Each structure stands twice: as structure tokens, then as C-alpha cells.
Amino acid sequence: MKTNIKDLVAKVKEIREGLTQTLRTLREKMNILETERSSLLVEIEKLKKVAESRANALETEVNRLREELKSLKELLGATEGVD
């Protein structure tokens, strides 16, 4: 009976050590993931700014083209009346 209890105690200690190691590993992985998360959030903000900048540039270009089109239509309208 004593050996059986000693074996059980040894097994429990072994399991506890394994769980402790697993907990340490999980904490390390969580820290790594938190760091990666922070980096990704920074990268997302950079990409948002680039996207907004491109959208603004495109909007400006579209407005410029609309003005050009309007001018061309006016010019063509004026030339049609000359004939």
C-alpha cells in the first residue's frame, strides 16, 4: 500500500510539473501573440492612412476629369453653334 501511495504521489508531482510547464509555455505564447497583435494594429492603421490618401487622390482626379469633361462639352457646344 505504501508503494502504491508513493507511486501515486510521484505521478501527481509529475503531472503537476507538466501542467506548470504547459502554463509557462502558454503564457509565453500569449505574450508573443499580444506583441504580434500590437504590431498588426499599427500596420492596419498605416494601411488605413494609405488607403484614405489614395481615395482622396482618386477623388481629386475624378473631380478634375469632371471639370475637363464639362469644359470639353462647353467647347464642343460652342463650336457646334459656329457652323
VOZANU-620792 format. One record per atom (N, C-alpha, C, O): residue number from 1; residue in three letters; x, y, z. Coordinates in steps of 0.05 Angstrom, whole numbers. Atoms other than C-alpha are relative to their C-alpha. Layout:
BEGIN
+-----+-----+--------+--------+--------+
!   i !  aa !     c1 !     c2 !     c3 !
+-----+-----+--------+--------+--------+
! NUM ! Ala !      X !      Y !      Z !
...
+-----+-----+--------+--------+--------+
//
This chain:
BEGIN
+-----+-----+--------+--------+--------+
!   i !  aa !     c1 !     c2 !     c3 !
+-----+-----+--------+--------+--------+
!   1 ! Met !     16 !    -24 !      0 !
!   1 ! Met !      0 !      0 !      0 !
!   1 ! Met !     17 !     25 !      0 !
!   1 ! Met !     11 !     44 !    -14 !
!   2 ! Lys !    -17 !    -24 !      0 !
!   2 ! Lys !     57 !     49 !     16 !
!   2 ! Lys !     12 !      6 !    -27 !
!   2 ! Lys !     13 !     29 !    -35 !
!   3 ! Thr !    -11 !     -4 !     26 !
!   3 ! Thr !     89 !     38 !    -51 !
!   3 ! Thr !    -21 !     11 !    -19 !
!   3 ! Thr !    -15 !     28 !    -36 !
!   4 ! Asn !     21 !    -10 !     17 !
!   4 ! Asn !     23 !     49 !    -85 !
!   4 ! Asn !     -5 !     30 !      5 !
!   4 ! Asn !     -8 !     45 !    -14 !
!   5 ! Ile !      4 !    -29 !     -6 !
!   5 ! Ile !     14 !    116 !    -49 !
!   5 ! Ile !     24 !     16 !     -9 !
!   5 ! Ile !     21 !     38 !    -20 !
!   6 ! Lys !    -25 !    -14 !     10 !
!   6 ! Lys !     87 !    135 !    -64 !
!   6 ! Lys !     -1 !      3 !    -30 !
!   6 ! Lys !      6 !     24 !    -41 !
!   7 ! Asp !      2 !     -2 !     30 !
!   7 ! Asp !     75 !    119 !   -137 !
!   7 ! Asp !    -20 !     21 !     -8 !
!   7 ! Asp !    -16 !     36 !    -27 !
!   8 ! Leu !     21 !    -20 !      6 !
!   8 ! Leu !     11 !    160 !   -137 !
!   8 ! Leu !     10 !     28 !      5 !
!   8 ! Leu !      6 !     46 !    -11 !
!   9 ! Val !    -11 !    -27 !     -7 !
!   9 ! Val !     46 !    219 !   -103 !
!   9 ! Val !     20 !      8 !    -22 !
!   9 ! Val !     20 !     31 !    -31 !
!  10 ! Ala !    -20 !     -5 !     21 !
!  10 ! Ala !    103 !    214 !   -154 !
!  10 ! Ala !    -14 !      8 !    -26 !
!  10 ! Ala !     -6 !     26 !    -40 !
!  11 ! Lys !     15 !     -5 !     25 !
!  11 ! Lys !     53 !    212 !   -211 !
!  11 ! Lys !    -13 !     27 !      1 !
!  11 ! Lys !    -13 !     42 !    -19 !
!  12 ! Val !     13 !    -26 !     -3 !
!  12 ! Val !     15 !    272 !   -184 !
!  12 ! Val !     21 !     22 !     -3 !
!  12 ! Val !     15 !     43 !    -16 !
!  13 ! Lys !    -22 !    -20 !      2 !
!  13 ! Lys !     81 !    311 !   -177 !
!  13 ! Lys !      8 !      3 !    -30 !
!  13 ! Lys !     12 !     25 !    -39 !
!  14 ! Glu !     -8 !      0 !     28 !
!  14 ! Glu !     99 !    292 !   -248 !
!  14 ! Glu !    -21 !     15 !    -17 !
!  14 ! Glu !    -15 !     31 !    -34 !
!  15 ! Ile !     22 !    -14 !     15 !
!  15 ! Ile !     31 !    315 !   -274 !
!  15 ! Ile !      0 !     29 !      7 !
!  15 ! Ile !     -4 !     46 !    -11 !
!  16 ! Arg !      0 !    -28 !     -8 !
!  16 ! Arg !     36 !    379 !   -234 !
!  16 ! Arg !     23 !     15 !    -15 !
!  16 ! Arg !     19 !     37 !    -24 !
!  17 ! Glu !    -23 !    -12 !     14 !
!  17 ! Glu !    105 !    394 !   -264 !
!  17 ! Glu !     -7 !      4 !    -30 !
!  17 ! Glu !      0 !     25 !    -42 !
!  18 ! Gly !      8 !     -3 !     28 !
!  18 ! Gly !     77 !    381 !   -334 !
!  18 ! Gly !    -19 !     23 !     -4 !
!  18 ! Gly !    -17 !     38 !    -23 !
!  19 ! Leu !     19 !    -22 !      1 !
!  19 ! Leu !     19 !    428 !   -321 !
!  19 ! Leu !     13 !     27 !      4 !
!  19 ! Leu !      6 !     46 !    -10 !
!  20 ! Thr !    -14 !    -25 !     -5 !
!  20 ! Thr !     65 !    481 !   -294 !
!  20 ! Thr !     16 !      8 !    -25 !
!  20 ! Thr !     16 !     32 !    -32 !
!  21 ! Gln !    -15 !     -6 !     24 !
!  21 ! Gln !    109 !    476 !   -356 !
!  21 ! Gln !    -19 !      9 !    -22 !
!  21 ! Gln !    -13 !     27 !    -37 !
!  22 ! Thr !     20 !     -8 !     20 !
!  22 ! Thr !     47 !    479 !   -401 !
!  22 ! Thr !    -10 !     28 !      5 !
!  22 ! Thr !    -13 !     43 !    -14 !
!  23 ! Leu !     10 !    -27 !     -7 !
!  23 ! Leu !     23 !    541 !   -364 !
!  23 ! Leu !     22 !     21 !     -8 !
!  23 ! Leu !     15 !     41 !    -19 !
!  24 ! Arg !    -22 !    -18 !      7 !
!  24 ! Arg !     92 !    574 !   -373 !
!  24 ! Arg !      0 !      4 !    -31 !
!  24 ! Arg !      3 !     27 !    -40 !
!  25 ! Thr !     -1 !     -1 !     29 !
!  25 ! Thr !     91 !    557 !   -447 !
!  25 ! Thr !    -24 !     17 !    -11 !
!  25 ! Thr !    -20 !     33 !    -29 !
!  26 ! Leu !     24 !    -15 !      8 !
!  26 ! Leu !     20 !    584 !   -455 !
!  26 ! Leu !      4 !     30 !      5 !
!  26 ! Leu !     -4 !     47 !    -11 !
!  27 ! Arg !     -4 !    -28 !     -6 !
!  27 ! Arg !     39 !    649 !   -421 !
!  27 ! Arg !     20 !     13 !    -19 !
!  27 ! Arg !     15 !     35 !    -29 !
!  28 ! Glu !    -19 !    -11 !     19 !
!  28 ! Glu !     99 !    658 !   -466 !
!  28 ! Glu !    -13 !      4 !    -28 !
!  28 ! Glu !     -9 !     25 !    -40 !
!  29 ! Lys !     14 !     -2 !     26 !
!  29 ! Lys !     56 !    645 !   -528 !
!  29 ! Lys !    -19 !     23 !      1 !
!  29 ! Lys !    -22 !     37 !    -19 !
!  30 ! Met !     19 !    -23 !     -3 !
!  30 ! Met !      4 !    695 !   -502 !
!  30 ! Met !     15 !     26 !     -3 !
!  30 ! Met !      5 !     45 !    -16 !
!  31 ! Asn !    -16 !    -25 !      2 !
!  31 ! Asn !     58 !    748 !   -494 !
!  31 ! Asn !      8 !      5 !    -29 !
!  31 ! Asn !      7 !     28 !    -39 !
!  32 ! Ile !     -8 !     -2 !     28 !
!  32 ! Ile !     83 !    734 !   -565 !
!  32 ! Ile !    -24 !     10 !    -17 !
!  32 ! Ile !    -21 !     27 !    -33 !
!  33 ! Leu !     24 !     -7 !     15 !
!  33 ! Leu !     12 !    739 !   -592 !
!  33 ! Leu !     -9 !     29 !      6 !
!  33 ! Leu !    -17 !     43 !    -13 !
!  34 ! Glu !      7 !    -27 !     -7 !
!  34 ! Glu !     -1 !    804 !   -555 !
!  34 ! Glu !     19 !     20 !    -15 !
!  34 ! Glu !     10 !     40 !    -25 !
!  35 ! Thr !    -19 !    -17 !     14 !
!  35 ! Thr !     62 !    834 !   -585 !
!  35 ! Thr !     -6 !      0 !    -30 !
!  35 ! Thr !     -6 !     22 !    -42 !
!  36 ! Glu !      8 !      1 !     29 !
!  36 ! Glu !     42 !    810 !   -655 !
!  36 ! Glu !    -26 !     15 !     -5 !
!  36 ! Glu !    -28 !     29 !    -25 !
!  37 ! Arg !     26 !    -14 !      3 !
!  37 ! Arg !    -28 !    838 !   -644 !
!  37 ! Arg !      5 !     30 !     -1 !
!  37 ! Arg !     -6 !     44 !    -18 !
!  38 ! Ser !     -6 !    -28 !      0 !
!  38 ! Ser !      1 !    906 !   -627 !
!  38 ! Ser !     13 !      8 !    -26 !
!  38 ! Ser !      6 !     29 !    -37 !
!  39 ! Ser !    -13 !     -7 !     25 !
!  39 ! Ser !     45 !    905 !   -688 !
!  39 ! Ser !    -20 !      0 !    -23 !
!  39 ! Ser !    -19 !     17 !    -40 !
!  40 ! Leu !     20 !      1 !     21 !
!  40 ! Leu !    -14 !    885 !   -732 !
!  40 ! Leu !    -19 !     24 !      1 !
!  40 ! Leu !    -26 !     35 !    -19 !
!  41 ! Leu !     17 !    -24 !     -3 !
!  41 ! Leu !    -57 !    942 !   -704 !
!  41 ! Leu !     14 !     24 !    -11 !
!  41 ! Leu !      2 !     41 !    -24 !
!  42 ! Val !    -16 !    -22 !     11 !
!  42 ! Val !     -1 !    991 !   -721 !
!  42 ! Val !      0 !     -1 !    -30 !
!  42 ! Val !     -4 !     19 !    -44 !
!  43 ! Glu !     -1 !      4 !     29 !
!  43 ! Glu !      5 !    962 !   -791 !
!  43 ! Glu !    -28 !      6 !    -13 !
!  43 ! Glu !    -29 !     18 !    -34 !
!  44 ! Ile !     27 !     -6 !     10 !
!  44 ! Ile !    -71 !    966 !   -800 !
!  44 ! Ile !     -5 !     30 !     -2 !
!  44 ! Ile !    -16 !     40 !    -21 !
!  45 ! Glu !      3 !    -30 !      0 !
!  45 ! Glu !    -70 !   1040 !   -781 !
!  45 ! Glu !     15 !     12 !    -23 !
!  45 ! Glu !      6 !     31 !    -37 !
!  46 ! Lys !    -16 !    -10 !     23 !
!  46 ! Lys !    -15 !   1052 !   -832 !
!  46 ! Lys !    -14 !     -5 !    -26 !
!  46 ! Lys !    -16 !     13 !    -43 !
!  47 ! Leu !     14 !      7 !     25 !
!  47 ! Leu !    -54 !   1016 !   -886 !
!  47 ! Leu !    -25 !     17 !     -4 !
!  47 ! Leu !    -32 !     25 !    -26 !
!  48 ! Lys !     24 !    -17 !      1 !
!  48 ! Lys !   -117 !   1056 !   -869 !
!  48 ! Lys !      8 !     27 !    -10 !
!  48 ! Lys !     -6 !     39 !    -27 !
!  49 ! Lys !     -8 !    -27 !      8 !
!  49 ! Lys !    -79 !   1121 !   -877 !
!  49 ! Lys !      8 !      0 !    -30 !
!  49 ! Lys !      1 !     19 !    -44 !
!  50 ! Val !     -8 !      2 !     28 !
!  50 ! Val !    -50 !   1098 !   -944 !
!  50 ! Val !    -25 !     -1 !    -17 !
!  50 ! Val !    -28 !     12 !    -38 !
!  51 ! Ala !     25 !      3 !     15 !
!  51 ! Ala !   -120 !   1077 !   -968 !
!  51 ! Ala !    -15 !     26 !     -1 !
!  51 ! Ala !    -25 !     33 !    -22 !
!  52 ! Glu !     13 !    -26 !      0 !
!  52 ! Glu !   -150 !   1143 !   -946 !
!  52 ! Glu !     13 !     20 !    -18 !
!  52 ! Glu !      0 !     35 !    -33 !
!  53 ! Ser !    -15 !    -18 !     17 !
!  53 ! Ser !    -95 !   1181 !   -981 !
!  53 ! Ser !     -6 !     -6 !    -30 !
!  53 ! Ser !    -10 !     12 !    -46 !
!  54 ! Arg !      6 !      8 !     27 !
!  54 ! Arg !   -106 !   1141 !  -1045 !
!  54 ! Arg !    -28 !      7 !     -8 !
!  54 ! Arg !    -33 !     17 !    -31 !
!  55 ! Ala !     28 !     -7 !      6 !
!  55 ! Ala !   -181 !   1151 !  -1041 !
!  55 ! Ala !     -3 !     30 !     -5 !
!  55 ! Ala !    -17 !     38 !    -23 !
!  56 ! Asn !      1 !    -29 !      3 !
!  56 ! Asn !   -172 !   1226 !  -1033 !
!  56 ! Asn !     13 !      8 !    -27 !
!  56 ! Asn !      2 !     26 !    -41 !
!  57 ! Ala !    -13 !     -6 !     25 !
!  57 ! Ala !   -124 !   1228 !  -1092 !
!  57 ! Ala !    -18 !     -8 !    -24 !
!  57 ! Ala !    -20 !      7 !    -43 !
!  58 ! Leu !     18 !      9 !     21 !
!  58 ! Leu !   -173 !   1189 !  -1135 !
!  58 ! Leu !    -24 !     19 !     -2 !
!  58 ! Leu !    -33 !     26 !    -24 !
!  59 ! Glu !     23 !    -19 !      0 !
!  59 ! Glu !   -230 !   1235 !  -1114 !
!  59 ! Glu !      8 !     26 !    -14 !
!  59 ! Glu !     -7 !     38 !    -29 !
!  60 ! Thr !    -10 !    -24 !     13 !
!  60 ! Thr !   -188 !   1295 !  -1134 !
!  60 ! Thr !      3 !     -3 !    -30 !
!  60 ! Thr !     -5 !     14 !    -45 !
!  61 ! Glu !     -4 !      6 !     29 !
!  61 ! Glu !   -171 !   1263 !  -1201 !
!  61 ! Glu !    -27 !     -1 !    -14 !
!  61 ! Glu !    -30 !      9 !    -36 !
!  62 ! Val !     27 !      2 !     12 !
!  62 ! Val !   -245 !   1247 !  -1214 !
!  62 ! Val !    -12 !     27 !     -3 !
!  62 ! Val !    -24 !     34 !    -24 !
!  63 ! Asn !     11 !    -27 !      2 !
!  63 ! Asn !   -265 !   1318 !  -1199 !
!  63 ! Asn !     14 !     16 !    -22 !
!  63 ! Asn !      1 !     31 !    -37 !
!  64 ! Arg !    -15 !    -13 !     21 !
!  64 ! Arg !   -210 !   1344 !  -1245 !
!  64 ! Arg !    -10 !     -9 !    -27 !
!  64 ! Arg !    -14 !      7 !    -46 !
!  65 ! Leu !     10 !     11 !     26 !
!  65 ! Leu !   -234 !   1298 !  -1301 !
!  65 ! Leu !    -28 !     10 !     -6 !
!  65 ! Leu !    -35 !     15 !    -29 !
!  66 ! Arg !     27 !    -10 !      4 !
!  66 ! Arg !   -306 !   1320 !  -1290 !
!  66 ! Arg !      1 !     29 !    -10 !
!  66 ! Arg !    -14 !     37 !    -28 !
!  67 ! Glu !     -3 !    -28 !      9 !
!  67 ! Glu !   -284 !   1393 !  -1297 !
!  67 ! Glu !     10 !      1 !    -29 !
!  67 ! Glu !      0 !     17 !    -45 !
!  68 ! Glu !    -11 !      1 !     28 !
!  68 ! Glu !   -245 !   1375 !  -1360 !
!  68 ! Glu !    -23 !     -7 !    -19 !
!  68 ! Glu !    -26 !      5 !    -40 !
!  69 ! Leu !     22 !      9 !     16 !
!  69 ! Leu !   -306 !   1339 !  -1388 !
!  69 ! Leu !    -20 !     23 !     -4 !
!  69 ! Leu !    -30 !     27 !    -26 !
!  70 ! Lys !     18 !    -22 !      2 !
!  70 ! Lys !   -350 !   1398 !  -1372 !
!  70 ! Lys !     10 !     22 !    -19 !
!  70 ! Lys !     -4 !     32 !    -36 !
!  71 ! Ser !    -13 !    -20 !     18 !
!  71 ! Ser !   -301 !   1445 !  -1407 !
!  71 ! Ser !     -2 !     -9 !    -29 !
!  71 ! Ser !     -7 !      7 !    -47 !
!  72 ! Leu !      1 !     10 !     28 !
!  72 ! Leu !   -298 !   1400 !  -1468 !
!  72 ! Leu !    -29 !      1 !    -11 !
!  72 ! Leu !    -33 !      8 !    -34 !
!  73 ! Lys !     28 !     -1 !      9 !
!  73 ! Lys !   -374 !   1396 !  -1471 !
!  73 ! Lys !     -7 !     29 !     -7 !
!  73 ! Lys !    -20 !     34 !    -28 !
!  74 ! Glu !      5 !    -28 !      6 !
!  74 ! Glu !   -378 !   1472 !  -1467 !
!  74 ! Glu !     14 !      8 !    -26 !
!  74 ! Glu !      2 !     23 !    -42 !
!  75 ! Leu !    -15 !     -7 !     24 !
!  75 ! Leu !   -325 !   1479 !  -1520 !
!  75 ! Leu !    -13 !    -12 !    -25 !
!  75 ! Leu !    -16 !      2 !    -45 !
!  76 ! Leu !     13 !     13 !     23 !
!  76 ! Leu !   -359 !   1429 !  -1566 !
!  76 ! Leu !    -27 !     13 !     -5 !
!  76 ! Leu !    -35 !     16 !    -28 !
!  77 ! Gly !     25 !    -14 !      3 !
!  77 ! Gly !   -425 !   1463 !  -1553 !
!  77 ! Gly !      4 !     27 !    -14 !
!  77 ! Gly !    -13 !     35 !    -31 !
!  78 ! Ala !     -6 !    -26 !     11 !
!  78 ! Ala !   -394 !   1529 !  -1572 !
!  78 ! Ala !      8 !     -3 !    -29 !
!  78 ! Ala !      1 !     14 !    -46 !
!  79 ! Thr !     -9 !      4 !     28 !
!  79 ! Thr !   -363 !   1501 !  -1636 !
!  79 ! Thr !    -23 !     -9 !    -17 !
!  79 ! Thr !    -24 !     -3 !    -41 !
!  80 ! Glu !     23 !      9 !     15 !
!  80 ! Glu !   -428 !   1468 !  -1657 !
!  80 ! Glu !    -17 !     24 !    -10 !
!  80 ! Glu !    -28 !     23 !    -32 !
!  81 ! Gly !     15 !    -23 !      7 !
!  81 ! Gly !   -461 !   1535 !  -1658 !
!  81 ! Gly !     13 !     17 !    -21 !
!  81 ! Gly !      0 !     33 !    -35 !
!  82 ! Val !    -15 !    -16 !     19 !
!  82 ! Val !   -406 !   1565 !  -1702 !
!  82 ! Val !     -5 !     -9 !    -28 !
!  82 ! Val !     -4 !      8 !    -47 !
!  83 ! Asp !      4 !     11 !     27 !
!  83 ! Asp !   -420 !   1520 !  -1762 !
!  83 ! Asp !    -23 !     13 !    -13 !
!  83 ! Asp !    -29 !      7 !    -35 !
+-----+-----+--------+--------+--------+
//
